[in-house]
Each structure stands twice: as C-alpha cells, then as structure tokens.
Amino acid sequence: MGKLLRESALASPVIKKGDYDYFVHPLTDGVPRVEAALLREVADEIVRIADTRVDLILTAEAMGIPLATAVSDRTGLPFAIIRKRSYGLPGEVAVHQVTGYSKGELYINGVNPGDRVLFVDDVISTGGTLNASLEALSKADARVVDIVVVFEKGSGKARVERERNVKVKTLLKVDVKHGRVTLA
C-alpha cells in the first residue's frame, strides 16, 4: 500500500469509546481533513485490486462516501450509499447494524435484484456493518462480486469471511497498542 496511507495511519490519534480503542483518521472520520493526494492514492489502489466487472459500487454512510465517489470517478461505475435513515422508496431494504461502538438501522436503496456489486468501505473492525450489509444484499437478491476495505482492525474480517464465505480485501491492517496505531 502507498506511503501516504501508511504515514497517515501511524499519525492517527486514538480515543476511547467505552472499552473500544477508536483511531481517528481522515478516511475513517474526515478529521482533521481529507487530503486529495491521500484519497487519490487509496482510490487508485482500490481500483487496482478490485473486480470492477460490476453494475454498482456500494458503500456505507458516512465515510465510505468519499471512497465510493473517487472509485466511481475512476471506473465510470455508479454508486449507491447505505444510509442511516429510511426514505421509504420501493425496494428499500433495512439493515440492522451493530459495531464495536454503536448500533442502529441502515437502509439500502438503488440496488436491484441481480445487480453485481463491489462493496467498498473505510474500516472493518468488528465486521458488524459489513455483515449486516451482506445479509441485506442477499435479501435484495444482489450478488456481491468483491469487497475492498481500506483499514482492517481487529477480528471482524476473519469473522465475516468465515460466516459469509466471502473474501474481504483490505489495504492496510492496523492495531492499537498502548494508545497508538501500529501496522500489522
């Protein structure tokens, strides 16, 4: 993976959300700001490793949005966003999400039965968002062709791969030790 992503990950501050060590990074939080060069580097790497023979890029609100936008721009593929509120549109699918620090409902619109989907997101830690999203996509009769996540933290990737029989590609594996981000 690129130099900018590695350097920015190592420079990320860590905060506690209950018992959860949460690292704060521009691509996972939009804080302090997302540098264009970093976003380009990451989008280019996603396009390089992803199977883009799909109908749609799908991401989860909120920080997957800049990633999906950049990947869409590079590939010419449309994207849809799993949103935190219901719009009540025909075909909307509800997703119950539980992460290491939150839970709630998410909603998928714009995915049609039979769509081939590339799922991109910023981070996988517990796997809660991805697991719920994959369940909802199955209910929507969509086919997940590939999954690319920027950061891997914790055991969520392995759990989702085992439970869902899918391969999750990640760009960088991180951990938090003694209040600091480390690279695996």
C-alpha positions in Angstrom: 0.0 0.0 0.0 1.0 3.6 -0.6 3.2 5.7 1.6 0.6 8.4 2.3 -1.8 5.8 3.8 0.8 4.2 6.0 2.1 7.5 7.3 -1.3 8.9 7.9 -2.4 5.8 9.8 0.6 5.9 12.1 -0.1 9.6 12.8 -3.7 8.9 13.8 -4.7 9.8 17.4 -6.6 7.1 19.4 -9.6 7.8 21.5 -11.7 5.6 23.8 -15.4 4.9 23.0 -16.3 2.9 26.1 -13.9 -0.1 26.0 -13.3 0.4 22.3 -10.0 1.9 21.1 -11.0 4.1 18.2 -8.4 5.5 15.8 -9.2 8.9 14.2 -8.1 9.1 10.6 -9.1 11.4 7.7 -10.5 8.5 5.7 -12.5 7.0 8.6 -13.7 10.2 10.2 -13.0 13.2 7.9 -10.9 14.7 10.7 -8.9 16.8 10.6 -9.3 16.9 6.8 -9.0 14.5 3.8 -6.1 15.4 1.6 -6.8 14.9 -2.1 -3.5 13.1 -2.6 -4.3 10.5 0.1 -7.8 9.9 -1.4 -6.3 9.5 -4.9 -3.7 7.0 -3.6 -6.4 4.9 -1.9 -8.9 5.1 -4.7 -6.2 4.0 -7.2 -5.2 1.1 -5.1 -8.9 0.0 -4.7 -9.4 0.1 -8.4 -6.1 -1.8 -8.9 -7.1 -4.8 -6.7 -10.9 -4.8 -7.1 -13.0 -6.7 -9.5 -14.8 -3.8 -11.3 -16.8 -6.0 -13.6 -19.9 -4.9 -11.6 -23.1 -2.9 -12.1 -22.7 -0.9 -8.9 -20.4 0.3 -6.2 -22.0 0.2 -2.8 -20.7 1.8 0.4 -22.0 2.6 3.9 -22.6 6.1 5.2 -20.7 8.2 6.1 -17.0 7.8 5.4 -17.4 5.2 2.6 -18.9 8.1 0.5 -15.7 9.8 -0.5 -14.1 6.4 -1.3 -17.1 5.3 -3.5 -17.1 8.7 -5.2 -13.4 8.5 -6.0 -13.7 4.9 -7.2 -16.8 5.7 -9.3 -14.9 8.6 -10.9 -12.1 6.4 -11.9 -14.2 3.5 -13.2 -17.3 5.3 -14.5 -19.5 3.0 -12.4 -22.5 4.3 -10.5 -22.6 4.1 -6.7 -25.2 3.8 -4.0 -25.0 4.5 -0.3 -26.3 2.5 2.6 -28.0 5.4 4.5 -28.8 5.9 8.2 -32.3 6.9 7.5 -35.3 5.4 5.7 -36.6 7.1 2.6 -39.4 4.6 2.2 -38.7 4.1 -1.5 -39.9 0.9 -3.3 -37.3 -1.9 -2.8 -35.7 -0.3 0.2 -34.0 -2.9 2.4 -33.4 -2.3 6.2 -30.1 -3.3 7.7 -29.7 -3.8 11.5 -26.1 -2.8 12.3 -24.0 -3.5 15.4 -20.4 -2.3 15.6 -17.9 -2.1 18.4 -19.2 1.3 19.5 -22.8 1.7 18.1 -25.9 0.0 16.8 -28.8 1.1 14.7 -30.7 0.8 11.4 -29.3 1.4 8.0 -31.2 1.4 4.7 -30.3 0.3 1.2 -31.8 1.9 -1.9 -30.8 1.8 -5.5 -29.8 -1.9 -5.6 -31.8 -4.0 -8.0 -32.3 -7.8 -8.0 -29.4 -9.4 -9.9 -27.1 -6.4 -9.5 -23.4 -7.3 -9.3 -21.9 -5.2 -6.5 -18.5 -4.0 -5.5 -18.7 -3.1 -1.8 -16.1 -0.5 -0.6 -15.7 0.9 2.9 -13.3 2.7 5.2 -12.7 0.3 8.0 -13.6 -3.2 9.2 -13.1 -3.9 12.9 -16.0 -6.0 14.4 -17.5 -6.7 11.0 -20.9 -5.5 12.1 -21.6 -3.1 9.3 -20.3 -5.4 6.6 -22.1 -8.5 8.0 -25.4 -6.7 8.1 -24.9 -5.2 4.6 -24.2 -8.6 3.1 -27.3 -10.0 4.7 -29.4 -7.2 3.3 -27.8 -7.5 -0.1 -28.7 -11.2 -0.1 -32.3 -10.3 0.8 -32.3 -7.8 -2.2 -31.1 -10.6 -4.5 -27.9 -8.8 -5.4 -24.6 -10.5 -5.9 -21.5 -9.2 -4.1 -18.7 -9.7 -6.5 -15.9 -8.1 -4.5 -15.3 -6.3 -1.1 -12.5 -3.9 -0.6 -12.0 -2.1 2.8 -9.2 0.4 3.4 -8.4 -0.5 7.1 -8.6 -3.8 8.8 -8.6 -3.6 12.6 -9.5 -6.5 14.9 -11.0 -9.8 14.0 -14.1 -8.7 12.1 -12.6 -9.5 8.7 -11.9 -13.1 9.6 -15.3 -13.5 11.2 -17.2 -12.1 8.2 -15.1 -14.3 5.8 -15.9 -17.4 7.8 -19.6 -16.7 8.4 -20.4 -15.4 4.9 -18.0 -17.4 2.9 -16.6 -14.3 1.2 -13.1 -12.8 0.7 -12.6 -9.3 2.1 -9.6 -7.4 0.6 -8.0 -4.8 2.8 -5.3 -2.2 2.0 -3.8 -1.9 5.5 -4.0 -3.9 8.7 -3.8 -1.7 11.8 -3.9 -2.3 15.5 -4.0 -0.1 18.6 -1.3 -0.8 21.2 -0.7 1.4 24.2 -2.9 4.1 22.8 -1.1 4.3 19.4 -1.8 2.9 16.0 0.6 0.2 14.8 0.8 -1.5 11.4 0.5 -5.3 11.3 
